[in-house]
């Protein structure tokens, strides 16, 4: 992900055209109000990434669909370790 920037909500609403162009470089523009993030404006690339992650959250595999490599990876998994 590219470097995100923070912008006050009033500046974001007044200068939307500017931020519409900047989001491609920044990836994420965090919109703030009273020094706290209240929302974000994301680039199409970041939106695709977000949607892919959301899709994976809901992905389920029945045990009968798991191949040998997946079964072996599950058997060798250790709590708190990220697999390769």
C-alpha positions as semicolon CSV with decimal commas, in nm:
position;residue;x (nm);y (nm);z (nm)
1;X;0,000;0,000;0,000
2;X;0,118;0,350;-0,074
3;X;0,169;0,609;0,197
4;X;-0,168;0,735;0,329
5;X;-0,229;1,101;0,403
6;X;-0,466;1,269;0,647
7;X;-0,694;1,555;0,546
8;X;-0,951;1,745;0,754
9;X;-1,310;1,678;0,641
10;X;-1,370;2,044;0,552
11;X;-1,062;2,056;0,327
12;X;-1,159;1,724;0,169
13;X;-1,511;1,840;0,086
14;X;-1,397;2,179;-0,044
15;X;-1,116;2,037;-0,257
16;X;-1,254;1,701;-0,365
17;X;-1,117;1,739;-0,719
18;X;-0,764;1,778;-0,584
19;X;-0,792;1,470;-0,363
20;X;-0,962;1,270;-0,639
21;X;-0,635;1,304;-0,832
22;X;-0,404;1,262;-0,529
23;X;-0,561;0,934;-0,419
24;X;-0,394;0,752;-0,710
25;X;-0,052;0,844;-0,568
26;X;-0,143;0,815;-0,198
27;X;-0,355;0,500;-0,219
28;X;-0,553;0,606;0,088
29;X;-0,667;0,947;0,208
30;X;-0,782;0,941;0,569
31;X;-1,050;1,202;0,636
32;X;-1,038;1,349;0,986
33;X;-1,265;1,553;1,208
34;X;-1,141;1,697;1,535
35;X;-0,813;1,503;1,497
36;X;-0,970;1,160;1,459
37;X;-1,023;0,954;1,146
38;X;-1,390;0,948;1,045
39;X;-1,353;0,785;0,706
40;X;-1,125;0,720;0,413
41;X;-1,111;0,774;0,041
42;X;-0,927;0,496;-0,141
43;X;-0,787;0,450;-0,489
44;X;-0,936;0,193;-0,729
45;X;-0,628;-0,026;-0,672
46;X;-0,680;-0,019;-0,295
47;X;-1,052;-0,087;-0,343
48;X;-0,972;-0,399;-0,550
49;X;-0,731;-0,512;-0,278
50;X;-0,991;-0,449;-0,006
51;X;-1,259;-0,640;-0,199
52;X;-1,023;-0,934;-0,252
53;X;-0,949;-0,949;0,122
54;X;-1,321;-0,930;0,206
55;X;-1,392;-1,212;-0,038
56;X;-1,124;-1,427;0,125
57;X;-1,278;-1,367;0,470
58;X;-1,590;-1,545;0,354
59;X;-1,418;-1,820;0,158
60;X;-1,479;-2,163;0,302
61;X;-1,341;-2,497;0,195
62;X;-1,506;-2,826;0,279
63;X;-1,260;-3,088;0,402
64;X;-1,337;-3,306;0,100
65;X;-1,217;-3,021;-0,126
66;X;-0,881;-2,978;0,049
67;X;-0,580;-3,111;-0,138
68;X;-0,285;-3,287;0,026
69;X;-0,074;-2,970;0,039
70;X;-0,343;-2,781;0,232
71;X;-0,396;-3,070;0,474
72;X;-0,020;-3,088;0,534
73;X;0,000;-2,710;0,587
74;X;-0,279;-2,732;0,845
75;X;-0,107;-3,020;1,024
76;X;0,221;-2,827;1,041
77;X;0,067;-2,494;1,142
78;X;0,191;-2,337;1,466
79;X;0,001;-2,082;1,672
80;X;0,125;-1,729;1,617
81;X;0,346;-1,814;1,318
82;X;0,274;-1,686;0,968
83;X;0,303;-1,957;0,706
84;X;0,502;-1,907;0,386
